[in-house]
Amino acid sequence: MKRIDTSTKATDLFGAGKHGFRNSNLPLGVAATDFNADWPNNLQEEIARVVEAAGIVLDGAVFTQLLQALRSNSLVCAVDTGAANAVVLTYTPAISSLVDGMVLWFKAKAANTGVVTLNVNGLGASPLVGAGNVALQGGEVVANGKCLVVWDATISKWVLIACTGGALQVAAAVQSSHATQAAQIQTSALINGVDTGAANACLVTYAPAPAALTDGMVLWFKAAAANTGATTLNVNGLGAKPVVGGGQVALQGGEIVANGKCMVVYSTTLSSFVLIECTGAALQVAASTQPGHAVQRNQATIGATVRNVNGSRSLGVTYTNSTSRFMWVYISAIASTAGSAALSATVAGIGYIGSSTNGATALSGFIAFPVPPGASYQVNTATGSFSAFNNWVEVS
């Protein structure tokens, strides 16, 4: 296209070298701008060729053909004639050079299976990368997908902004509202941190930074040191919060070890982090109340006390284990009758039968059974009768 350049042009009307038109002023001897055939022919062809390039037949009765051509996007749309991973495009009119920020659309011929190149109007095959500015991996371009690309002269590559039906490559998320890469999820990178604090005072910084502690938030971190007692955890400067164990009580020591991989979950009810596990460390659990539950050390007989309660126990009376540990009861009694004599016990509705004497009098019958914390038990005669107890022992 060209500006008017006849001898009667309005010189530099729109700036240096940007001539225009002027009206005549006869009293001052100023002639109106005239023009030769070059200028209107040039203008006509500039407009007509845009319309025709859009596939529209010129029609003198329609005054919106240029608008239709621009709206059709046909000037920046093409159909891929290449192959998988090697896109070839021809635009009309031909693109003579690649310009920074140039935006193009095309209909893909085939899905990509890895790294892709894009050749526009024979200007050379250039890499096509994703929005993360790294090579495509496969699945970002699909057959018949409508693909939007932009030329980035800084990296000398085409950047795939989108392809309908295709996977979308993104840069690694660094803020809470960013799209997340699959790799960041698979490696737990978003919820993994390294403790930079001290024993009993963990300090962990995650990226992107959590804006707040929310109920059920799960985090992992590599511990800097073993804990020796009650512990706190400060996440991204949101404040030091207590760390409790699975029993929801303060840690005692040994639940966290140096370099252990620790998993915690935040409880708004407790306003505390609950330590789910730490590799290589002891595990705090709630007190066992069912046969399949893990047992706390203080519920087991490790370090238990043996008590002979013979003088304060009788048959047919209910007794309760008021300790926080499992209690074992051992009883041996002297039979007062010949033949079979045996003791029985009932613990929380479950019955036990002891060994039978099966002989003369003065032989002993035995029974032993566990009593969970808070449970009650009662001992009775199952068969025969007994005159006295050798031992009635409770261990807890």
Secondary structure as UniProt FT lines:
FT   TURN            7..8
FT   TURN            11..14
FT   TURN            16..17
FT   HELIX           26..28
FT   HELIX           38..53
FT   TURN            54..55
FT   TURN            60..61
FT   HELIX           65..72
FT   HELIX           74..76
FT   STRAND          77..79
FT   TURN            84..85
FT   STRAND          86..89
FT   TURN            100..101
FT   STRAND          103..107
FT   STRAND          116..120
FT   TURN            121..122
FT   STRAND          125..129
FT   TURN            131..132
FT   TURN            143..144
FT   STRAND          146..152
FT   TURN            153..156
FT   STRAND          157..163
FT   TURN            164..165
FT   TURN            176..177
FT   HELIX           182..186
FT   TURN            187..188
FT   HELIX           189..191
FT   STRAND          192..195
FT   TURN            199..200
FT   STRAND          201..204
FT   TURN            215..216
FT   STRAND          218..222
FT   STRAND          231..235
FT   TURN            236..237
FT   STRAND          240..244
FT   TURN            246..247
FT   TURN            258..259
FT   STRAND          261..267
FT   TURN            268..271
FT   STRAND          272..278
FT   TURN            279..280
FT   TURN            291..292
FT   HELIX           297..299
FT   TURN            302..303
FT   STRAND          306..308
FT   HELIX           310..312
FT   TURN            315..316
FT   STRAND          318..320
FT   STRAND          327..335
FT   STRAND          342..347
FT   TURN            348..349
FT   STRAND          350..353
FT   TURN            361..362
FT   STRAND          364..371
FT   TURN            373..374
FT   STRAND          376..383
FT   STRAND          386..395
//
